[in-house]
Amino acid sequence: MTMSDYKFCIGLGIVLYLILTLIIRSKKTKIPVWSIMAFSAAIVVLSGLVSMDEVSAAIDIDVILFLIGMFSIVSLSEQSGLLSAIAYFLISKLNSRYAIIYASTFIFGIIAAFATNDSVALMGPPIAYVISRAININPKTMFMLLAFSLTIGSVTTPIGNPQNILIAVKSNMEAPFIYFMWKLFIPTIINLVITAFLIIKIFKIEQKRIEITLVPHEAIKEKRNAIIAGIGLILTIFILIINDIFELFGLPYIMHKGTIPFVIAAAIYVLTSEPRKTLSGVDWGTIIFFITMFITMKGIWNSNVLQPILGFIHSQKTFLDFLIIPTIAITFSQVLSNVPLVNFYVDFMKNIGYSRQDLNAWITLAYSSTIAGNLTLIGAASNIIILEVIESRYNTTITFMEFFKIGSIITLVNLCIYIIFLNII
């Protein structure tokens, strides 16, 4: 057996291990997702797919700093009662289950479009939980609505998620902000409406008038900390948006975006009254998941398991881009996760002849790699963030098969809507 054959076999084994263990986890939910990924990273390093000296280079420290910073800000927001107050405000303005569900879908989706989906995945679960209790439905329903909504909403702009930013920058497409909005805004709004409708029907949620009266400021537990958390959240989101706009228009910008929330969180730790309590609210399991995921994905790519399949399906530019690109993006995202997949796939497409003029191809890659996150739990990092938060804080979970059964329907509908609008209408 040659070295390339050895690496191929190890890589294939890791892919099968990840798929099988995540399916098995549906029956044994006490096994944390991060431990599964950590074990695969260990195999990658011990087998030589990624050498000891390559481990640090494989880890995207920018993402890790982003998560630590955002987790810290969200931790303070939750402990101070700020996130509950936001949920109270939403509920107080509406008076029925359906109205609140549809409004939640739009709010989660629109915020994700401008503040990145991972940010909403971090701050969304506490809001979703309060809403579920107030309208008396299973919290799991709202958590799944959150996951689907933020994924769909983040399609709309080139700053909605990391893969869109990669596509906008690496493809050198002109006026990406305008073009994304022009092509994707209307089908995204339609998909958000349909997703809320499907969740209502699938979970058999009955219409009911909400009589509960909630006063937002009564949810605040510590006013000073709530103000600090609110300023931190607003400042972080504002700087991230402005920084991304500067990048897209060729202006001076902060290259390592993860330092933005990290530095703001560092200041918050000094100002808050209980910094140790805030630190304890950081979901370190998710941090471990991301560190080990980067190592695992690097090993899978080094094994050359996926490249032959990719080349066979998409060997040249074709008028069937609207079918081929989504097929690859949605399928491979379940193995690599969508951000690593897009990072590799953009370079692959440029090598076979795609240029900045092929705008429809890049937009197709953007929406398909993003809605891939609605198919399975491992299709998007935001799903893992939500899963870890609800398991560690709310004593509930969403299994691989539960997500897939509903996600397959929603992904198919999402895909059809985008194909119709971009290629027919």
TORKOL-4160 file (C-alpha; in steps of 0.2 Angstrom, whole numbers, padded with zeros to 4 digits, m for minus):
425
<pt num="1" X="0000" Y="0000" Z="0000"/>
<pt num="2" X="0007" Y="0017" Z="m0005"/>
<pt num="3" X="0007" Y="0032" Z="0006"/>
<pt num="4" X="m0007" Y="0040" Z="m0004"/>
<pt num="5" X="m0018" Y="0024" Z="m0002"/>
<pt num="6" X="m0015" Y="0024" Z="0016"/>
<pt num="7" X="m0020" Y="0042" Z="0018"/>
<pt num="8" X="m0036" Y="0039" Z="0008"/>
<pt num="9" X="m0041" Y="0025" Z="0019"/>
<pt num="10" X="m0038" Y="0034" Z="0035"/>
<pt num="11" X="m0048" Y="0049" Z="0028"/>
<pt num="12" X="m0062" Y="0038" Z="0022"/>
<pt num="13" X="m0063" Y="0030" Z="0039"/>
<pt num="14" X="m0064" Y="0047" Z="0048"/>
<pt num="15" X="m0078" Y="0052" Z="0036"/>
<pt num="16" X="m0088" Y="0036" Z="0040"/>
<pt num="17" X="m0084" Y="0038" Z="0059"/>
<pt num="18" X="m0091" Y="0056" Z="0059"/>
<pt num="19" X="m0107" Y="0051" Z="0050"/>
<pt num="20" X="m0110" Y="0035" Z="0060"/>
<pt num="21" X="m0107" Y="0042" Z="0077"/>
<pt num="22" X="m0118" Y="0057" Z="0074"/>
<pt num="23" X="m0132" Y="0045" Z="0069"/>
<pt num="24" X="m0129" Y="0034" Z="0084"/>
<pt num="25" X="m0129" Y="0050" Z="0095"/>
<pt num="26" X="m0147" Y="0051" Z="0091"/>
<pt num="27" X="m0150" Y="0037" Z="0104"/>
<pt num="28" X="m0136" Y="0042" Z="0116"/>
<pt num="29" X="m0138" Y="0061" Z="0117"/>
<pt num="30" X="m0127" Y="0062" Z="0133"/>
<pt num="31" X="m0111" Y="0060" Z="0122"/>
<pt num="32" X="m0107" Y="0078" Z="0118"/>
<pt num="33" X="m0103" Y="0083" Z="0099"/>
<pt num="34" X="m0087" Y="0091" Z="0104"/>
<pt num="35" X="m0080" Y="0074" Z="0111"/>
<pt num="36" X="m0084" Y="0065" Z="0094"/>
<pt num="37" X="m0075" Y="0079" Z="0084"/>
<pt num="38" X="m0060" Y="0079" Z="0097"/>
<pt num="39" X="m0058" Y="0060" Z="0095"/>
<pt num="40" X="m0057" Y="0062" Z="0076"/>
<pt num="41" X="m0044" Y="0076" Z="0077"/>
<pt num="42" X="m0034" Y="0064" Z="0088"/>
<pt num="43" X="m0035" Y="0051" Z="0074"/>
<pt num="44" X="m0030" Y="0064" Z="0061"/>
<pt num="45" X="m0014" Y="0069" Z="0070"/>
<pt num="46" X="m0009" Y="0051" Z="0076"/>
<pt num="47" X="m0011" Y="0044" Z="0059"/>
<pt num="48" X="0000" Y="0058" Z="0051"/>
<pt num="49" X="m0014" Y="0066" Z="0040"/>
<pt num="50" X="m0009" Y="0082" Z="0049"/>
<pt num="51" X="0008" Y="0082" Z="0058"/>
<pt num="52" X="0011" Y="0089" Z="0075"/>
<pt num="53" X="0019" Y="0104" Z="0068"/>
<pt num="54" X="0004" Y="0108" Z="0056"/>
<pt num="55" X="m0009" Y="0108" Z="0070"/>
<pt num="56" X="m0007" Y="0126" Z="0075"/>
<pt num="57" X="m0008" Y="0131" Z="0057"/>
<pt num="58" X="m0024" Y="0121" Z="0054"/>
<pt num="59" X="m0033" Y="0130" Z="0068"/>
<pt num="60" X="m0042" Y="0147" Z="0063"/>
<pt num="61" X="m0037" Y="0157" Z="0078"/>
<pt num="62" X="m0048" Y="0171" Z="0071"/>
<pt num="63" X="m0064" Y="0160" Z="0073"/>
<pt num="64" X="m0059" Y="0155" Z="0090"/>
<pt num="65" X="m0056" Y="0173" Z="0096"/>
<pt num="66" X="m0073" Y="0177" Z="0089"/>
<pt num="67" X="m0082" Y="0164" Z="0098"/>
<pt num="68" X="m0074" Y="0167" Z="0115"/>
<pt num="69" X="m0078" Y="0186" Z="0113"/>
<pt num="70" X="m0096" Y="0183" Z="0108"/>
<pt num="71" X="m0099" Y="0170" Z="0121"/>
<pt num="72" X="m0093" Y="0181" Z="0134"/>
<pt num="73" X="m0104" Y="0196" Z="0129"/>
<pt num="74" X="m0119" Y="0184" Z="0127"/>
<pt num="75" X="m0115" Y="0176" Z="0144"/>
<pt num="76" X="m0116" Y="0193" Z="0152"/>
<pt num="77" X="m0132" Y="0198" Z="0142"/>
<pt num="78" X="m0141" Y="0182" Z="0148"/>
<pt num="79" X="m0135" Y="0183" Z="0166"/>
<pt num="80" X="m0141" Y="0202" Z="0167"/>
<pt num="81" X="m0158" Y="0198" Z="0160"/>
<pt num="82" X="m0155" Y="0208" Z="0144"/>
<pt num="83" X="m0159" Y="0194" Z="0132"/>
<pt num="84" X="m0175" Y="0190" Z="0142"/>
<pt num="85" X="m0180" Y="0208" Z="0141"/>
<pt num="86" X="m0178" Y="0207" Z="0122"/>
<pt num="87" X="m0190" Y="0192" Z="0121"/>
<pt num="88" X="m0202" Y="0201" Z="0133"/>
<pt num="89" X="m0202" Y="0216" Z="0121"/>
<pt num="90" X="m0207" Y="0205" Z="0106"/>
<pt num="91" X="m0220" Y="0195" Z="0115"/>
<pt num="92" X="m0228" Y="0211" Z="0123"/>
<pt num="93" X="m0231" Y="0218" Z="0105"/>
<pt num="94" X="m0240" Y="0203" Z="0098"/>
<pt num="95" X="m0255" Y="0194" Z="0104"/>
<pt num="96" X="m0255" Y="0177" Z="0096"/>
<pt num="97" X="m0244" Y="0161" Z="0094"/>
<pt num="98" X="m0243" Y="0162" Z="0075"/>
<pt num="99" X="m0239" Y="0181" Z="0075"/>
<pt num="100" X="m0225" Y="0178" Z="0087"/>
<pt num="101" X="m0218" Y="0163" Z="0078"/>
<pt num="102" X="m0218" Y="0173" Z="0061"/>
<pt num="103" X="m0211" Y="0188" Z="0069"/>
<pt num="104" X="m0197" Y="0178" Z="0077"/>
<pt num="105" X="m0193" Y="0170" Z="0061"/>
<pt num="106" X="m0190" Y="0187" Z="0053"/>
<pt num="107" X="m0181" Y="0194" Z="0067"/>
<pt num="108" X="m0169" Y="0180" Z="0068"/>
<pt num="109" X="m0166" Y="0180" Z="0049"/>
<pt num="110" X="m0164" Y="0198" Z="0047"/>
<pt num="111" X="m0152" Y="0201" Z="0061"/>
<pt num="112" X="m0142" Y="0186" Z="0054"/>
<pt num="113" X="m0141" Y="0195" Z="0037"/>
<pt num="114" X="m0132" Y="0209" Z="0045"/>
<pt num="115" X="m0123" Y="0203" Z="0061"/>
<pt num="116" X="m0118" Y="0185" Z="0054"/>
<pt num="117" X="m0127" Y="0169" Z="0058"/>
<pt num="118" X="m0115" Y="0163" Z="0072"/>
<pt num="119" X="m0118" Y="0179" Z="0082"/>
<pt num="120" X="m0137" Y="0175" Z="0081"/>
<pt num="121" X="m0133" Y="0157" Z="0085"/>
<pt num="122" X="m0125" Y="0163" Z="0101"/>
<pt num="123" X="m0138" Y="0176" Z="0107"/>
<pt num="124" X="m0153" Y="0167" Z="0100"/>
<pt num="125" X="m0156" Y="0152" Z="0111"/>
<pt num="126" X="m0160" Y="0162" Z="0127"/>
<pt num="127" X="m0173" Y="0173" Z="0117"/>
<pt num="128" X="m0180" Y="0157" Z="0109"/>
<pt num="129" X="m0182" Y="0148" Z="0126"/>
<pt num="130" X="m0191" Y="0163" Z="0134"/>
<pt num="131" X="m0203" Y="0164" Z="0119"/>
<pt num="132" X="m0207" Y="0146" Z="0119"/>
<pt num="133" X="m0212" Y="0147" Z="0138"/>
<pt num="134" X="m0222" Y="0162" Z="0135"/>
<pt num="135" X="m0233" Y="0155" Z="0121"/>
<pt num="136" X="m0233" Y="0137" Z="0129"/>
<pt num="137" X="m0224" Y="0127" Z="0115"/>
<pt num="138" X="m0210" Y="0114" Z="0116"/>
<pt num="139" X="m0193" Y="0124" Z="0117"/>
<pt num="140" X="m0186" Y="0112" Z="0105"/>
<pt num="141" X="m0198" Y="0119" Z="0092"/>
<pt num="142" X="m0192" Y="0137" Z="0094"/>
<pt num="143" X="m0173" Y="0131" Z="0094"/>
<pt num="144" X="m0176" Y="0122" Z="0077"/>
<pt num="145" X="m0185" Y="0138" Z="0071"/>
<pt num="146" X="m0170" Y="0148" Z="0076"/>
<pt num="147" X="m0158" Y="0137" Z="0067"/>
<pt num="148" X="m0167" Y="0137" Z="0051"/>
<pt num="149" X="m0171" Y="0155" Z="0051"/>
<pt num="150" X="m0154" Y="0162" Z="0055"/>
<pt num="151" X="m0147" Y="0150" Z="0041"/>
<pt num="152" X="m0159" Y="0157" Z="0028"/>
<pt num="153" X="m0158" Y="0175" Z="0033"/>
<pt num="154" X="m0139" Y="0175" Z="0032"/>
<pt num="155" X="m0140" Y="0171" Z="0013"/>
<pt num="156" X="m0146" Y="0188" Z="0009"/>
<pt num="157" X="m0130" Y="0198" Z="0011"/>
<pt num="158" X="m0111" Y="0195" Z="0008"/>
<pt num="159" X="m0108" Y="0198" Z="0027"/>
<pt num="160" X="m0122" Y="0186" Z="0033"/>
<pt num="161" X="m0110" Y="0172" Z="0036"/>
<pt num="162" X="m0092" Y="0167" Z="0034"/>
<pt num="163" X="m0094" Y="0158" Z="0017"/>
<pt num="164" X="m0103" Y="0172" Z="0009"/>
<pt num="165" X="m0088" Y="0184" Z="0014"/>
<pt num="166" X="m0076" Y="0171" Z="0007"/>
<pt num="167" X="m0086" Y="0170" Z="m0010"/>
<pt num="168" X="m0088" Y="0189" Z="m0011"/>
<pt num="169" X="m0069" Y="0192" Z="m0008"/>
<pt num="170" X="m0061" Y="0178" Z="m0016"/>
<pt num="171" X="m0071" Y="0178" Z="m0032"/>
<pt num="172" X="m0068" Y="0197" Z="m0034"/>
<pt num="173" X="m0086" Y="0200" Z="m0039"/>
<pt num="174" X="m0091" Y="0218" Z="m0042"/>
<pt num="175" X="m0103" Y="0227" Z="m0030"/>
<pt num="176" X="m0106" Y="0211" Z="m0020"/>
<pt num="177" X="m0118" Y="0219" Z="m0007"/>
<pt num="178" X="m0129" Y="0226" Z="m0020"/>
<pt num="179" X="m0129" Y="0210" Z="m0031"/>
<pt num="180" X="m0133" Y="0199" Z="m0016"/>
<pt num="181" X="m0147" Y="0209" Z="m0010"/>
<pt num="182" X="m0154" Y="0211" Z="m0028"/>
<pt num="183" X="m0154" Y="0193" Z="m0032"/>
<pt num="184" X="m0157" Y="0185" Z="m0015"/>
<pt num="185" X="m0168" Y="0197" Z="m0004"/>
<pt num="186" X="m0185" Y="0192" Z="m0011"/>
<pt num="187" X="m0183" Y="0173" Z="m0012"/>
<pt num="188" X="m0175" Y="0174" Z="0006"/>
<pt num="189" X="m0191" Y="0183" Z="0013"/>
<pt num="190" X="m0202" Y="0170" Z="0004"/>
<pt num="191" X="m0191" Y="0156" Z="0012"/>
<pt num="192" X="m0193" Y="0163" Z="0029"/>
<pt num="193" X="m0212" Y="0164" Z="0028"/>
<pt num="194" X="m0213" Y="0146" Z="0021"/>
<pt num="195" X="m0201" Y="0140" Z="0035"/>
<pt num="196" X="m0212" Y="0147" Z="0049"/>
<pt num="197" X="m0227" Y="0140" Z="0040"/>
<pt num="198" X="m0219" Y="0122" Z="0039"/>
<pt num="199" X="m0214" Y="0123" Z="0057"/>
<pt num="200" X="m0231" Y="0127" Z="0062"/>
<pt num="201" X="m0238" Y="0112" Z="0052"/>
<pt num="202" X="m0225" Y="0099" Z="0056"/>
<pt num="203" X="m0226" Y="0102" Z="0075"/>
<pt num="204" X="m0245" Y="0104" Z="0074"/>
<pt num="205" X="m0245" Y="0121" Z="0083"/>
<pt num="206" X="m0262" Y="0127" Z="0086"/>
<pt num="207" X="m0267" Y="0146" Z="0084"/>
<pt num="208" X="m0270" Y="0153" Z="0102"/>
<pt num="209" X="m0272" Y="0171" Z="0108"/>
<pt num="210" X="m0258" Y="0176" Z="0121"/>
<pt num="211" X="m0265" Y="0184" Z="0136"/>
<pt num="212" X="m0249" Y="0186" Z="0146"/>
<pt num="213" X="m0243" Y="0203" Z="0150"/>
<pt num="214" X="m0224" Y="0205" Z="0150"/>
<pt num="215" X="m0215" Y="0221" Z="0155"/>
<pt num="216" X="m0197" Y="0221" Z="0147"/>
<pt num="217" X="m0188" Y="0230" Z="0160"/>
<pt num="218" X="m0195" Y="0218" Z="0174"/>
<pt num="219" X="m0184" Y="0205" Z="0166"/>
<pt num="220" X="m0168" Y="0214" Z="0170"/>
<pt num="221" X="m0159" Y="0207" Z="0185"/>
<pt num="222" X="m0144" Y="0218" Z="0185"/>
<pt num="223" X="m0146" Y="0235" Z="0177"/>
<pt num="224" X="m0128" Y="0240" Z="0176"/>
<pt num="225" X="m0122" Y="0223" Z="0169"/>
<pt num="226" X="m0137" Y="0224" Z="0156"/>
<pt num="227" X="m0131" Y="0241" Z="0150"/>
<pt num="228" X="m0113" Y="0235" Z="0148"/>
<pt num="229" X="m0119" Y="0220" Z="0139"/>
<pt num="230" X="m0131" Y="0230" Z="0128"/>
<pt num="231" X="m0117" Y="0242" Z="0123"/>
<pt num="232" X="m0105" Y="0227" Z="0120"/>
<pt num="233" X="m0118" Y="0219" Z="0109"/>
<pt num="234" X="m0122" Y="0234" Z="0099"/>
<pt num="235" X="m0104" Y="0240" Z="0097"/>
<pt num="236" X="m0098" Y="0223" Z="0092"/>
<pt num="237" X="m0112" Y="0221" Z="0078"/>
<pt num="238" X="m0109" Y="0239" Z="0072"/>
<pt num="239" X="m0090" Y="0237" Z="0071"/>
<pt num="240" X="m0092" Y="0220" Z="0062"/>
<pt num="241" X="m0104" Y="0227" Z="0049"/>
<pt num="242" X="m0094" Y="0243" Z="0046"/>
<pt num="243" X="m0078" Y="0233" Z="0045"/>
<pt num="244" X="m0085" Y="0221" Z="0032"/>
<pt num="245" X="m0092" Y="0235" Z="0022"/>
<pt num="246" X="m0075" Y="0243" Z="0022"/>
<pt num="247" X="m0067" Y="0227" Z="0016"/>
<pt num="248" X="m0080" Y="0224" Z="0002"/>
<pt num="249" X="m0076" Y="0242" Z="m0005"/>
<pt num="250" X="m0058" Y="0241" Z="m0003"/>
<pt num="251" X="m0056" Y="0253" Z="0012"/>
<pt num="252" X="m0044" Y="0250" Z="0027"/>
<pt num="253" X="m0051" Y="0236" Z="0038"/>
<pt num="254" X="m0047" Y="0224" Z="0052"/>
<pt num="255" X="m0042" Y="0208" Z="0043"/>
<pt num="256" X="m0043" Y="0197" Z="0059"/>
<pt num="257" X="m0062" Y="0200" Z="0063"/>
<pt num="258" X="m0062" Y="0189" Z="0078"/>
<pt num="259" X="m0051" Y="0201" Z="0087"/>
<pt num="260" X="m0066" Y="0214" Z="0087"/>
<pt num="261" X="m0078" Y="0204" Z="0099"/>
<pt num="262" X="m0063" Y="0197" Z="0109"/>
<pt num="263" X="m0056" Y="0215" Z="0113"/>
<pt num="264" X="m0073" Y="0221" Z="0117"/>
<pt num="265" X="m0076" Y="0206" Z="0129"/>
<pt num="266" X="m0060" Y="0209" Z="0137"/>
<pt num="267" X="m0065" Y="0227" Z="0141"/>
<pt num="268" X="m0082" Y="0220" Z="0148"/>
<pt num="269" X="m0073" Y="0208" Z="0160"/>
<pt num="270" X="m0065" Y="0223" Z="0168"/>
<pt num="271" X="m0082" Y="0233" Z="0170"/>
<pt num="272" X="m0094" Y="0219" Z="0175"/>
<pt num="273" X="m0098" Y="0216" Z="0193"/>
<pt num="274" X="m0095" Y="0197" Z="0192"/>
<pt num="275" X="m0082" Y="0193" Z="0179"/>
<pt num="276" X="m0080" Y="0175" Z="0185"/>
<pt num="277" X="m0098" Y="0172" Z="0183"/>
<pt num="278" X="m0098" Y="0179" Z="0166"/>
<pt num="279" X="m0082" Y="0168" Z="0161"/>
<pt num="280" X="m0091" Y="0152" Z="0168"/>
<pt num="281" X="m0105" Y="0156" Z="0155"/>
<pt num="282" X="m0094" Y="0154" Z="0140"/>
<pt num="283" X="m0098" Y="0137" Z="0131"/>
<pt num="284" X="m0080" Y="0130" Z="0131"/>
<pt num="285" X="m0087" Y="0114" Z="0123"/>
<pt num="286" X="m0091" Y="0123" Z="0107"/>
<pt num="287" X="m0073" Y="0131" Z="0108"/>
<pt num="288" X="m0066" Y="0113" Z="0108"/>
<pt num="289" X="m0077" Y="0108" Z="0094"/>
<pt num="290" X="m0071" Y="0121" Z="0083"/>
<pt num="291" X="m0053" Y="0119" Z="0087"/>
<pt num="292" X="m0054" Y="0100" Z="0084"/>
<pt num="293" X="m0065" Y="0103" Z="0068"/>
<pt num="294" X="m0052" Y="0113" Z="0060"/>
<pt num="295" X="m0039" Y="0099" Z="0063"/>
<pt num="296" X="m0051" Y="0086" Z="0057"/>
<pt num="297" X="m0056" Y="0095" Z="0041"/>
<pt num="298" X="m0038" Y="0098" Z="0036"/>
<pt num="299" X="m0034" Y="0080" Z="0038"/>
<pt num="300" X="m0049" Y="0074" Z="0028"/>
<pt num="301" X="m0044" Y="0086" Z="0014"/>
<pt num="302" X="m0026" Y="0080" Z="0015"/>
<pt num="303" X="m0032" Y="0062" Z="0013"/>
<pt num="304" X="m0038" Y="0067" Z="m0005"/>
<pt num="305" X="m0055" Y="0058" Z="m0001"/>
<pt num="306" X="m0066" Y="0071" Z="m0008"/>
<pt num="307" X="m0056" Y="0079" Z="m0023"/>
<pt num="308" X="m0059" Y="0065" Z="m0035"/>
<pt num="309" X="m0077" Y="0065" Z="m0032"/>
<pt num="310" X="m0078" Y="0084" Z="m0034"/>
<pt num="311" X="m0068" Y="0083" Z="m0050"/>
<pt num="312" X="m0079" Y="0070" Z="m0057"/>
<pt num="313" X="m0095" Y="0079" Z="m0054"/>
<pt num="314" X="m0089" Y="0097" Z="m0059"/>
<pt num="315" X="m0075" Y="0096" Z="m0071"/>
<pt num="316" X="m0079" Y="0112" Z="m0081"/>
<pt num="317" X="m0090" Y="0127" Z="m0083"/>
<pt num="318" X="m0108" Y="0122" Z="m0089"/>
<pt num="319" X="m0125" Y="0129" Z="m0091"/>
<pt num="320" X="m0131" Y="0116" Z="m0078"/>
<pt num="321" X="m0122" Y="0126" Z="m0064"/>
<pt num="322" X="m0139" Y="0129" Z="m0056"/>
<pt num="323" X="m0140" Y="0110" Z="m0052"/>
<pt num="324" X="m0122" Y="0105" Z="m0051"/>
<pt num="325" X="m0116" Y="0118" Z="m0039"/>
<pt num="326" X="m0130" Y="0116" Z="m0026"/>
<pt num="327" X="m0128" Y="0097" Z="m0027"/>
<pt num="328" X="m0109" Y="0098" Z="m0023"/>
<pt num="329" X="m0111" Y="0112" Z="m0010"/>
<pt num="330" X="m0126" Y="0104" Z="0000"/>
<pt num="331" X="m0118" Y="0086" Z="m0001"/>
<pt num="332" X="m0100" Y="0091" Z="0004"/>
<pt num="333" X="m0105" Y="0103" Z="0017"/>
<pt num="334" X="m0112" Y="0088" Z="0027"/>
<pt num="335" X="m0094" Y="0081" Z="0027"/>
<pt num="336" X="m0083" Y="0096" Z="0028"/>
<pt num="337" X="m0096" Y="0109" Z="0035"/>
<pt num="338" X="m0100" Y="0124" Z="0024"/>
<pt num="339" X="m0086" Y="0136" Z="0028"/>
<pt num="340" X="m0071" Y="0124" Z="0024"/>
<pt num="341" X="m0080" Y="0117" Z="0009"/>
<pt num="342" X="m0082" Y="0135" Z="0001"/>
<pt num="343" X="m0064" Y="0139" Z="0005"/>
<pt num="344" X="m0059" Y="0124" Z="m0005"/>
<pt num="345" X="m0073" Y="0125" Z="m0018"/>
<pt num="346" X="m0070" Y="0144" Z="m0023"/>
<pt num="347" X="m0052" Y="0140" Z="m0028"/>
<pt num="348" X="m0057" Y="0124" Z="m0037"/>
<pt num="349" X="m0070" Y="0134" Z="m0047"/>
<pt num="350" X="m0057" Y="0147" Z="m0052"/>
<pt num="351" X="m0045" Y="0134" Z="m0058"/>
<pt num="352" X="m0058" Y="0127" Z="m0070"/>
<pt num="353" X="m0062" Y="0144" Z="m0077"/>
<pt num="354" X="m0074" Y="0154" Z="m0067"/>
<pt num="355" X="m0071" Y="0172" Z="m0066"/>
<pt num="356" X="m0078" Y="0188" Z="m0057"/>
<pt num="357" X="m0090" Y="0189" Z="m0072"/>
<pt num="358" X="m0099" Y="0173" Z="m0068"/>
<pt num="359" X="m0110" Y="0181" Z="m0055"/>
<pt num="360" X="m0124" Y="0168" Z="m0055"/>
<pt num="361" X="m0112" Y="0154" Z="m0052"/>
<pt num="362" X="m0105" Y="0163" Z="m0036"/>
<pt num="363" X="m0122" Y="0168" Z="m0030"/>
<pt num="364" X="m0128" Y="0150" Z="m0033"/>
<pt num="365" X="m0113" Y="0144" Z="m0022"/>
<pt num="366" X="m0117" Y="0156" Z="m0009"/>
<pt num="367" X="m0136" Y="0152" Z="m0006"/>
<pt num="368" X="m0133" Y="0133" Z="m0008"/>
<pt num="369" X="m0118" Y="0132" Z="0004"/>
<pt num="370" X="m0128" Y="0142" Z="0016"/>
<pt num="371" X="m0145" Y="0132" Z="0016"/>
<pt num="372" X="m0134" Y="0116" Z="0017"/>
<pt num="373" X="m0134" Y="0120" Z="0035"/>
<pt num="374" X="m0153" Y="0117" Z="0036"/>
<pt num="375" X="m0151" Y="0098" Z="0030"/>
<pt num="376" X="m0141" Y="0091" Z="0045"/>
<pt num="377" X="m0134" Y="0097" Z="0061"/>
<pt num="378" X="m0116" Y="0096" Z="0055"/>
<pt num="379" X="m0120" Y="0106" Z="0039"/>
<pt num="380" X="m0117" Y="0123" Z="0047"/>
<pt num="381" X="m0106" Y="0128" Z="0062"/>
<pt num="382" X="m0121" Y="0139" Z="0069"/>
<pt num="383" X="m0131" Y="0122" Z="0071"/>
<pt num="384" X="m0117" Y="0116" Z="0083"/>
<pt num="385" X="m0117" Y="0132" Z="0092"/>
<pt num="386" X="m0135" Y="0131" Z="0096"/>
<pt num="387" X="m0135" Y="0112" Z="0100"/>
<pt num="388" X="m0121" Y="0115" Z="0113"/>
<pt num="389" X="m0130" Y="0130" Z="0121"/>
<pt num="390" X="m0146" Y="0121" Z="0123"/>
<pt num="391" X="m0138" Y="0105" Z="0129"/>
<pt num="392" X="m0127" Y="0114" Z="0142"/>
<pt num="393" X="m0140" Y="0127" Z="0148"/>
<pt num="394" X="m0158" Y="0120" Z="0145"/>
<pt num="395" X="m0156" Y="0101" Z="0147"/>
<pt num="396" X="m0163" Y="0097" Z="0130"/>
<pt num="397" X="m0156" Y="0092" Z="0113"/>
<pt num="398" X="m0160" Y="0090" Z="0095"/>
<pt num="399" X="m0154" Y="0073" Z="0088"/>
<pt num="400" X="m0146" Y="0071" Z="0071"/>
<pt num="401" X="m0162" Y="0062" Z="0064"/>
<pt num="402" X="m0174" Y="0074" Z="0072"/>
<pt num="403" X="m0165" Y="0088" Z="0063"/>
<pt num="404" X="m0163" Y="0079" Z="0047"/>
<pt num="405" X="m0182" Y="0074" Z="0045"/>
<pt num="406" X="m0188" Y="0092" Z="0046"/>
<pt num="407" X="m0172" Y="0099" Z="0038"/>
<pt num="408" X="m0173" Y="0089" Z="0023"/>
<pt num="409" X="m0190" Y="0096" Z="0019"/>
<pt num="410" X="m0185" Y="0114" Z="0023"/>
<pt num="411" X="m0169" Y="0112" Z="0013"/>
<pt num="412" X="m0178" Y="0105" Z="m0003"/>
<pt num="413" X="m0191" Y="0119" Z="m0002"/>
<pt num="414" X="m0177" Y="0133" Z="0001"/>
<pt num="415" X="m0168" Y="0126" Z="m0014"/>
<pt num="416" X="m0183" Y="0126" Z="m0026"/>
<pt num="417" X="m0187" Y="0144" Z="m0021"/>
<pt num="418" X="m0169" Y="0150" Z="m0025"/>
<pt num="419" X="m0168" Y="0140" Z="m0041"/>
<pt num="420" X="m0185" Y="0147" Z="m0047"/>
<pt num="421" X="m0181" Y="0165" Z="m0043"/>
<pt num="422" X="m0163" Y="0165" Z="m0050"/>
<pt num="423" X="m0165" Y="0154" Z="m0065"/>
<pt num="424" X="m0183" Y="0155" Z="m0071"/>
<pt num="425" X="m0191" Y="0171" Z="m0065"/>
